[in-house]
Structures are given as C-alpha cells and as structure tokens.
Amino acid sequence: MKLLGIDLGYNATKIVSSTGKVQFPSIVGTPDKSSFQIVGASGFSIKHNNKHYNIGNVAAEQSRFVTRKEDREWINSDEYMVLFHAALSTQFVKGPESVTVVTGLPLAYYDADKQNIKEQFERMHHVFRDDRNVVTLNVEKCSVVPQPMGTLAHVAFDDEGNITNSTMLTGRVGIIDIGGKTTNILHALRMADIRAETESVAIGGWDVVRAMQSKVESACPGVGYSDHEISEAVKKMFVKYKGRVVDLSQEVNSVLDKVTQPILSKVRELWAADGARLDQILISGGGAHLIGDRLKSALDHENVELVDDPVFANAMGYYKLAKWQEKSNG
C-alpha cells in the first residue's frame, strides 16, 4: 500500500510520498507540441475520457488553449480528475497498485464537498501518461481534511506519523494558509478547529497576478503576457521586454500591500487582539512567499512563524496524516 499526500491547489499540484516531493502547475491544456525541440518544456500529457491533455509547464508553453479553473465547481470537472491522474502518474510507472490518499479542501467548501471528493477518488483508476502503458491503481481509502489542517499536521508530526510537537497537540494554534484562490484562517484547539474563529477568504496569490496584468501591460505594451508569465514576473519582480529587463518591484510591492490588508483585517476580526489567546500562529501556502513576512510584521504576537517550505506544508502534512492513520489502524 502506497501512501500519498496530494494538494490539488488552484495554482499548483503538490504530491508527497515516501520517495519525496513533486510539484507541477495546475494547468491543463490542449495537446499541442513543438514540431521540433532540442530542450523540451518540462511537463507531460494525460489521456482521460479519450482526450489528451498537456499538463503543467508544457501546457503553459505549448498548448493553444489552457484551463486553470478558479471556481468551486472545478472539483466536478474533467480537468480536476486529469490533475489527479497526473499526480498519480508521478508516483507509479506500472501497476496494479493499492493507494491511500489524504487530501484537503478549502474551509469554505469542506463540509459540502468532502464526500464528493472521497467518492471521486476512492475507486479504480486507469492512468494514461504519455507513451507509457496504462497503470491501474486502486485508491482504497481517501481521507479529506480542511486544507490548513495539513500545515498543522506537518508541524505536529514527524515523517513517520509520530506526534513530536506538544504545542500542536495540547495548545491553541492559528494557521493562515495563503493559497492561489483562497486564504484559509483556522483556529485549532488540541488539533480540532474552532468554527467561530475559522473562515476562508476569497483572496490569494492569483489576485496579485490579476492586479499586475494591467501594470505589466502598461510597462510592456503589445505583448499580452499569459497568467503564467505574469506569475513568474511577480516572483522575480521583473519581466523581459524587447531584450531588456523591466523592473517591477515598485508595482509588485504596491499590489502585495493591498492584498495583505483584507487578509489581515479578517484575521483580526476572527482572532481578538491579534490572536492573543493563541500559543502560536503559523503562516503557510504558496502565497506565504509573497505576503507572509508582511503578515508576520503586522501581527502583534510573540510567536508568529512562516513554516519551513510553505508551498509543500499542506501536502507534507497530508502525507504525515496518512502515516499516522496507518500506525493507528495497526
């Protein structure tokens, strides 16, 4: 039985297993490819329901049409299942194999959608990747948890599923998990969520990308950079235009300040006096690299921590939960 932690995010898909970590952009595209290439784009293709889809960077760079879903209904789409099969394909080159999966959902959708995800994943899957033979995988068990619980588990457990952090087990912990589309704010007491102080905000890393589109177009007219290219420009704080480097640091910092404010306001609305009752506040998610330091500086709390490897924090926690479940079930 292979154990997988899978974080199917709006921005990127992350997979953690005993063999390590894998990540690719959550982009699904038409199966267009270069007619000739020396060094190819990093990515691969998946066949699902008799259709071929480019996945990840190769979709962003080669596909004529791409899909990056940003709404709640994407969990019912072919693209969502294609990304799940793509995630499975990174772990198996032959089958049949049995699999246990732990994954997560945004807090706003968790109660309504967790059973749907469980039913979609807990079955036999026939995974077609590139020119490989079909791989048959039986997902025997899928556990669905609120996304930020992955961060909590990542800090609470070691790689073998043993609880090693007593604060997580017995104390009050706040988690600010900044994703691509949503920011999840969770108050956990003894590793259980406190509903009155737990909520999702429809703000994430892609709000930064969208806000930067007009600014990039103004600085570099006539190009029409893709979302993927603007996302990379935000990370680097510059973009290449007509052979020269265009500095975007001032524009990016201005946008980051504006995106931080509504998240900070919601945190303070949910957690009185900047989380005064909390023993610790953890900041995670792909957006932590963008605004984590801003949130940490703004909060008047002695124990605010950007978790190690925030992009993979939830996926690593999901994997550790799978290990803990395996140990608990004997």
N, C-alpha and C positions, 0 to 999 in steps of 0.2 A: 504494500500500500504506500503510495507516494503522497506526501503532504504538501499542499501549496497554499501560500497566501497570495491572493490576487486582488489588486486595487485597480479596478476599471474606472479611471478618472476621466473627466472631460478633456483634460489636457494631455495626459499620458497614461499608459497602462503599465503597471509595475507588477512583477512576479518575483516571489521569494520562495526558495526551496532549499533542500539540503545541499544543493550544488551551487547556490549563490543567488545573485540578483540579476534581473533582466528588465529593461525598460525600452519602450518604443512609443512614439507619439500616437495618440488615439485618433488617427486619421485613416479613413477608408476611402479608396479612390478607384476609378475605372482602371482596367488592366493595361494601360498604355506603357510602353517601354521604349528605350532608345533602340534605334536600329543598329547602332554600333557604339560600344563603350570600352574604354581601357580600364578605368576605375569606376565601378558601378556605385549607384546610390545605395546606402545601407537600408535594407528593408527586404520584404518578401511578399508573396501573394498567397491568398487563401481562396479555396473554392468552397462555396456554400450555396445550397439550393440551386446547383447547376450554373452558378455565376462565379466569375473570377473577380477578386478584389485585390488591389495593391494595398499594402499595409505600411504605416509609419512613414519614414523619410522618403522611401521610393514613391509613395502616393503623393506626398507634398511636392516632390521634384519632377515626377514624370506624368502623373495622371492628369488627363484633360479636365475631369470633374472630380472633386473631392467632397467628402462629407465629414464634418466634425459636429456631431449633434450637441446641442446645448440645452435641451429641454427634458423634462421629466419622462416624456414618452419614449425616449431613446432606448430604455430598457426593454421595450417591446419591439424594437426594430431589428431588421436583418443585420444592420451594422453593429449592433451591440453583440449579437451572437458571433459575428465574424471576428470581433475583437477578442471574445472569449476563446474561440478556437485558435486565434493567433497566439494568445497567451499559452494555451495548452501545447501548441506546436513548438514553443521554445524549450519545452521540458521533455518531450518524447519524440523519438525518431522511429520507433516501432512499437507494436502492441501485440495483443491486447494488454492493458494495464488497468489496475484499480486506483482510484484517486479520491482523496479527501480535500475539499476546498473550504477555506474560510475567506469571506469577502465582506465588503461593507457597503452601506448606503448612506447618503446624506440624512441628517436628522429629520429634515422636513418631510422626507418621503419614507422613512424607515418603517413605521407601523403599517402603512398602507401597501408597501411594495415588497416587504421582505419575503412573504410567502411566494409571490410571483417569481422572484429571483431563484428561490430554493427549488421551485418546480421546474424552471427552465434549465438549471444546471444539473440537478440530480437525475441523471439518466445516461443512456449510452450515447456517446458522441463519436462520429466518424470524421476525423480531421484530415483534410486535404491541404497540404502545403507544397507549393512549387511543384517540383517533379518527383517528390517522394511518393512512396506507396501510402495508401490510406492507413491511418493509425486509428485503431478502435480503442476508446477509453471509456471506462465505466466510472462516472462520478457517483460513488456510493453514498457520500454524505457531503452536504453543503451547509455550512453554518453562516448566517448573515448577521452582522453586528452593526451598530451605529458606527460610522466611519471613524470618529475620533477615539473610539474605544481601542482602535488599533494602536494609536500612539500611546495610550495608557498601558496596554499590554506590552508594547515594545520596551517601555521604561521599567515595567514591573517584573517581567520575566527574563530569564537568560535564554540562550539559544536552544536549550533542552526542555524548555517549558517549566522551569522551576522558578518560583517566586523568590526574587532576590532583593526587592526594594520594599521595605516595610511601610514606607510612607504611602505608596500606592495602595497597599493592602488595607491600611487602617485609617488613613487620613482623608482630608478634603483636597482634591486636586482639580484645578481648572485647566481646560485644554482649549486652545484657539487653533483650529485646523484650517488653514487657508488653502483652498483648492482652486481649480480653474474657474468654476462657475459659482461655487458656494463657499462660505466660511462657516464652519460648524463651531459653536461655542458651547462647551459642555462642562458642567459641574458634577464631579463624581465624588461620592462619599462611600468609602470602603468598596471601591470598584463598581458601584452602581450609580446610574445617572439620577440627578435631582431634577425632575422635569420642570419645575418652576424657574430654574436657573440654567436651562438648556434650550438652545434655539439655533436655527440656521438663518443666515443672512445671504440674500442673493447677490453677493459681491465676491469676486475672486480675481485671479490673475488675468483672466481674459477681459475683464473690464479695463485693465491697464492697456492691453493690446488695442482694444476698440478705441479708447481715448487717444491713443497715439497715432491712429490711422491718419487723421486729418493733419496732425503735426508733421508726420513723415512726408505726406503728400505735399505739404506746403514747402518743406525744406528740399524735397526731391521731386519736383513736378513731372508728371507724364509717365511715371514708371508703373504705378499700380501694384505696389508690393503686396504679396499674399499675407494672410494672417500669420503663417508660419515664419515668413521672413521678418515681419514686424516683431514677433515674439523674440526672435534671435537678436534683433536690433535693440530691444528693451534690455535684454540680459547684458549685452556688450556696451550699451549706451552710445553706439554709433552705427552708421549704415554706410555702405559703399555706394557712391553715386558718381557716374562718369569718371571712374578711375580715382576719385579722391575720397577721403574719409570725412564724413559729415558728423560732427559731434552733436549728440542728442541728450547729453547729461542734464542740461538745464530743463529741457522739456520732460524728460523721464522723471526727474525728481519732483517736478511740479505735479505731475499726474499721480505719483506714488503718495504724495502728501494728501491729495484729495481722496484717494481710495482708502487711505488709512483712517480717515476721520469717521465715516459711518460705522466702520467695524469697531473702532474704539468707543464710539457712542453706545453701540449695542452691548458691548462688554460691560460698560459702566451701568447701563440700565439693568442688566441681569445680575451683576455681581456688585453689591453695595460697597462703596468706599474702595474702589479698585481691587475688589476681591480680598478684603481684609480678613474674611473668615477662612480663606484658603491657605493651606500649608504651602502649596507650590502652584505655579502657573507654567504650563508647557505650551510652546508655540511650535507648530509643525505644518507640513504640507508644502507643495511646490511653491506657493506664494510666500512662504516664510523667508526665502532668499530675497524677495523683493521688499517686503514691508515688516518682516519680523523684528528687525532692530528698531524701527520706528515705534512699534507697539511696546517693545520692551522698555524703551526710554520714556515713553509717555506714562506707563503704569507706575503708580507709587506703591510698589510692592518689593519686598526684600528678596524674594525668591522667584524670579521670572527667568525661564531657561528656554533658549532655542535648542531643540533636541538635536542630537547628532544625526546627520543625514536625513533632514526633514522630509525630503521628497519620498524616501522609502519608509518613513516611520510607520505609516499605517500598514503597508504590506508586510513589513518585518513583524509588526505586532500580530497580524493575522496568522502568519506562519507560526509564531510562538504560541498563539492560542490553539492552533491545530496540534502542536506538540503537547501542550497542557491537556487537551481533551484526550489525546491518545494515552497519556500517562494515567489520567483519571479513570479511563474506561478499562484500564488494565491490559 
